[in-house]
């Protein structure tokens, strides 16, 4: 008898269908659906889990926040708890099966390896007649790859699983200890607690520090002299000095030449330049493109990609690889896309490059993200279609010849002053015919040295310097990767958590007052800096590589945490005051129209949020709030006297009885 363990029900359905050639029957054990079929003269079962079936937590006696010394949490060994009793019972139902062969077919990464190992360890606890334990490794849920994986079974990678276990323990101990310290200091408990962690904290610090740069930025005026010209078509040229930071100098030049009608061409050159196609998608570049090109948040984009993967339409979306392995039949994959993209595939075939584009990162666990099937688009929602289309077009672009652009540069003399004009036009579009880019041509006409060009007008423009841009989800993920914060599998989840904890709002990440308060508190300590977190990430990589034990890395992390906690304890009183002041300011949304006291966001005993008056119980003014979505203060008051908040991107009066 063979039992196949899959990570999710959807992947179990697909794998069972492939292995049984569509003949698998759906049955139930302990209320959990699974598949059974006969293959090679043996009875097979395929069980789909729901991710991790074993979680870790502190013992019951350490779960009371206020009575447990935080120093005790640092060195307490978490306990392992079966978190899904139904699946545990389904696994237990195989306890009397002798000569049982187990095949782990979870996702091939750290978490997938640990999820499979959790199920195996439960099976070993219940069944003493296990004959073998093997691993099926694959990067796509296609028929060919699944069959090949089951013909070439390997062993479970224990080092990879232990690395994931170390991350679980480290994240729990760090998160619980520091979150309790910050939340208790701020008097924020229950569902409204403040959270910090070893990856979350330096990431939040990046956002807050960028916002500080923006808010402290003082715009400086500067001036530009721009000439509007015509030679067949209109184009503009900028004075060769670029930006003038002294108005007097710019105005003197402008006043001298403002009435000139002719510009003479001093020099003109054309340079052809090749622009290679983008490299294949790894997780980071995919999430960045989904955010910047499609406007889909990083967590949502990853959810969609995982769904497309489990449906057999794309390869595994958690990968650091930007180089196609040689065993991927790229032309066959391209041909498969012709059903959905007949025109585009024809263009690609006419402009194929000898070797596909490649990035700097390569790994052996998974290939880059690429399409492996063609879904029925009518069955996909709009966002799923857009994500699939992005991945398909990126793949096709990586197979195409370079784009060729012509750079045109011109020096012109107007009234004795030098002006510069530059334009760029596509000579050969190459891969740009397929892949979406926000790349506008800036054309200037062809010119000859010594010829004259009409001057239509000259302007003196006053402008202001601009602050750095806020992070988008896409740009933040790239910065996190650069600094070693998190992994390909966790960065989008960190961003999701920042939104859930109401530390940030908006598509361009704007930190809230509580984010400023938390970062101000942790700024002097190592927990706010990426170096310590990046070091721990590298240590966990060493576990996966077999260079260090799980126990060594966990102990080192506890020592680092102990040092951080000791430093926080020394400043506990000032931390408490700063946090409580900031939280009060963030929760305040306006003045009570009845008594004039502050209206604040409160939480009921059941965790539901609402607006209440600080004059309670004497004043009983309250307003309901939606229980989901981000709330932003506008500083505005409705004519009815209630505050106006921005809820889900729209400004709304919070008074449900407002007639105005």
C-alpha positions, 0 to 999 in steps of 0.5 A, a space after each residue: 500500500 502506498 500513501 502520498 502526502 500532498 500539501 493542499 487538497 487542490 494539489 492532491 486532486 491534481 496528483 491523484 488524477 495524473 497518477 491514476 490516469 483520471 480513475 481515482 475515486 474520492 473517499 473519506 477517512 475520519 471526515 477528511 476527503 482523499 483519493 484511492 486507486 490501483 496502480 502497478 498492482 498496489 492500492 494507492 491513497 492520496 491525502 491532501 493536508 492544509 499546510 502545517 498540521 503541527 504548530 508550536 507554542 509555549 506551554 499553557 502556563 506561559 501564555 498569560 501575558 502579564 504574569 510571565 517574565 519575558 526573560 523566561 520566554 527567551 529560554 523556554 522550549 516551545 511544545 509541538 501541538 497537532 493543529 488539525 485534529 481531523 487530519 490527524 485522525 485521517 493519518 491515524 486511520 492508516 495505523 494498521 496498514 502493514 508494509 506501508 510506503 509513504 511518499 511525500 509530495 509537498 512543495 519542494 522548499 523548506 516549509 514543504 519539507 517540514 510539512 511533509 516531515 510532520 505528517 511522516 512523524 505522526 504516521 511513524 508514531 501511529 504505525 510501526 509497519 512502515 516499509 519506506 519513506 520517500 520524496 517526490 520532487 517537482 516544480 510543476 504539476 504537469 503530467 510529465 513532471 509528476 510522473 517523472 518525479 514518482 519514477 525518481 523518488 529521493 529521500 526527505 531532506 532533513 537539513 531543509 526541514 530542520 532549517 524550517 523548524 529553526 525559523 519556526 522556533 526563532 520567529 515564535 520566541 522573538 515575536 512573542 517576547 518583543 510583542 508582549 513587551 511592546 503591547 504591555 508597554 502601550 497597554 494594547 492587548 487582546 486583538 488590538 495588540 502591537 506586534 514586532 518581530 525580527 523581520 517585521 521590525 527592520 522592515 517597518 523601520 525602512 518605511 518609517 525612516 523613508 517617511 521621515 525623509 519625506 516629511 523633513 524634506 525642504 523643497 528648494 526652488 530651481 529654474 530651467 530654461 526650456 526652448 520649444 523648437 520645430 523641425 517638421 515636428 515639435 520638440 524641446 531642448 534644455 539649457 545645458 546648465 540644467 538646473 539653475 539654483 540662482 534665479 538671477 543667473 537664469 533670468 539674465 540668460 532668459 531675458 537675453 535670448 527670450 525673443 530669439 527665433 532661430 536655433 542653429 545645430 552645433 552637433 547631432 549624433 545617433 547611437 544605436 543601443 541594444 536593450 536585452 529582454 528582462 530576465 526570467 521571473 523569480 519570486 521577487 521580480 514577479 511580485 515587483 512586476 505584479 505590484 508596479 505593472 498590474 497594481 496587485 498587492 504582493 500578498 494577493 499576487 502570491 495567493 493568485 500565483 499559488 492558485 495558478 500553480 496548483 491548477 497546473 498553469 504555472 511553475 512553482 512560484 517560490 523561487 530564487 532562480 533567474 536561469 532556465 535549466 537546460 532540461 526545460 523544453 522552452 520551444 515546446 512550452 512556447 508552442 503550447 501557448 499558441 492556443 491563447 497567444 497565436 499572434 504573439 507566438 508567431 512574433 516570438 518565433 520570428 525573433 527567437 534569440 539563440 539563448 534565452 535571457 538569464 539573470 544573476 541568480 541561479 539555484 537548483 531547487 526550482 526553475 524560474 516562474 514560467 507557464 506550463 499550461 493554458 487555462 480556460 481564461 473564461 474560468 479565471 477571474 480578472 486578476 488571475 487572468 492578468 497574473 497569468 498573462 504577465 507570466 506568459 508574456 514575461 516568458 515569451 519576452 525572455 526568448 526574444 531578440 534584443 530591442 534596438 533603440 536609437 538615441 538621438 542627441 543634439 547641441 543647439 545654439 540659441 542667442 549664444 547659449 547652448 541647449 541640449 535635446 535628446 530623444 529615443 526611438 525604437 528601431 527594432 521593438 524586439 521583445 517589447 512587442 510582447 511584454 508590457 512596459 511603461 516606456 514612452 518614446 521621446 522622439 526628436 527629429 533627425 538633424 544635420 550639423 549647421 542647419 537651422 531650426 525654428 524656435 517657437 518659444 523660450 520659457 523660464 520655468 520655476 520648479 521645486 526639488 522633490 523628496 524621495 518616493 515612498 515605497 511601493 510593495 514592489 520596491 519594498 520587496 526588492 529592498 528587503 531582498 537586497 538587505 537580506 530581510 526575510 525570504 522569497 516565501 515570507 516577504 509578502 507575508 511580512 507586508 500583509 502583517 504590516 497592513 493587518 496590524 495597521 502599521 501602514 496604509 495606502 498603496 504607497 506605504 504610509 506609516 501610521 502613528 503607532 508605526 512611528 511610535 514603535 520604530 522610535 522605541 526600537 531604533 536604538 536597538 539591533 532589532 530595528 537594523 537589518 544586519 542582525 536579521 540578515 545574519 540569522 537568515 544566513 545561519 538558517 541557510 547554513 542549517 539547510 546546507 548541513 553546515 550548522 545544527 538547528 540547536 546551534 542557531 536557535 541558541 545563538 538567536 536566544 542570546 541575541 534576543 536576551 541582549 535586546 530585551 535587556 536593553 529594552 528593560 533599561 529604558 522601559 519607563 520612557 518607552 511606555 510613555 512614548 508608546 502610550 502618547 502615540 497610541 492616544 494620538 492615533 486613536 483620536 479621530 475628532 471632537 464629540 459633537 455633544 460634550 466636546 471631548 475626544 472621539 477615539 477608536 475603541 474595541 469592544 470585549 468581542 474585539 469589534 471596533 467602534 468610535 466612542 467618546 472619552 467622556 464615557 460613561 457621562 457621554 454615551 456618543 458612539 458610532 459604528 465602524 466597518 470591521 474590515 478595511 483600513 481607516 485613515 483620519 482626514 481631519 474633517 468634520 461632517 456638518 452633522 458633527 461626526 468625524 469624516 474618515 477615509 474608509 476603503 479609499 473613500 471619505 465617509 461620515 461615520 454617523 449612520 443617521 447623518 441626513 446631510 
